[in-house]
Amino acid sequence: MEPVAPKLKALRERAEPKLTIRAMAEALGLALSTYAAYEDTKKSKREFLPVPFARRVADILVLHGIERAEVMELAGVVPRTPAPEGRDIHEDRLEVIGSVAAGIWREQSHWRAEERYTIVVPPSPIKGAVRFAVRVDGQSMDKIIPPGSELECIDVRASGLSPRPGDLVIVERTAHDLTEMTCKRLVREDDRWLLRCESTKPEFQADIEIGNPDNDAHHDDHVRVIGIVVRAHQQHFFKR
């Protein structure tokens, strides 16, 4: 995925009346250098803005003619609202098959059929990819994804895709007869592949080292990557 920095810059430059980098920093209560780093592709390689920061940016840009939804998409948040009457907007429905929550071990990672519900999502960003959805419980990724969000994911096993460094991934860990399903950031450091939480809570911040997570070797006996997160959704889900 592309870095978010140029997208943030483009929204600011579309503002009317125009906002300079300095004006944006002052409106956010940040030092000029701090805000400027968010728009600098050399300093920021992140693919999404942190959700709390995106909300603050949106509060400012909506006063300058920018739609709030456009800003929140930079944080991976795609609101699902009903299509306006008379308009035919293509959409898909995904079943939420379970929840991701660090430290919660269950006999099975997926919910029973009667516990599942369906969410409305845009068409797949990757043609032909098999998708599933999970709900975020807990605070193991709360720096970028609020609890209660639903994550739209590409099934790596069914779609033949390999996750890349920087991707948000869905991970299953097994220990004895119990399973933990969580969301992590896939990181490459030297020759090591790591799974990293982006949490405000110290208990979730330890990295997990895994083998090369490609299609032929994306798991060992205890940890496996099962999905790549493509979008986070909040509110207004469609129940069957």
Number of C-alpha atoms within 10 A of each C-alpha: 10 10 17 21 23 15 17 20 16 11 16 22 14 14 17 13 10 12 18 13 17 15 12 20 18 13 14 16 10 13 12 15 11 10 17 18 13 19 21 16 13 9 11 15 15 16 18 21 24 19 21 16 14 21 17 14 21 19 16 18 22 16 13 16 13 18 14 17 14 17 26 23 19 20 22 23 25 19 17 17 12 10 11 8 6 6 7 8 9 9 12 11 17 18 19 20 18 23 24 25 19 20 14 15 16 13 11 14 20 17 13 10 10 6 10 15 17 16 21 19 22 15 11 17 10 11 8 8 15 16 21 18 27 27 21 24 20 18 20 28 26 19 17 22 25 21 17 16 17 25 26 25 24 27 21 22 16 12 16 13 15 19 21 16 14 17 18 24 25 25 22 19 18 20 11 7 9 13 20 21 27 25 29 27 22 26 19 15 8 6 8 11 18 21 23 22 26 18 18 14 13 9 11 16 15 11 15 14 15 19 15 18 20 16 15 10 13 18 19 14 8 12 20 20 29 21 28 27 23 18 21 24 24 19 13 12 17 16 10 8
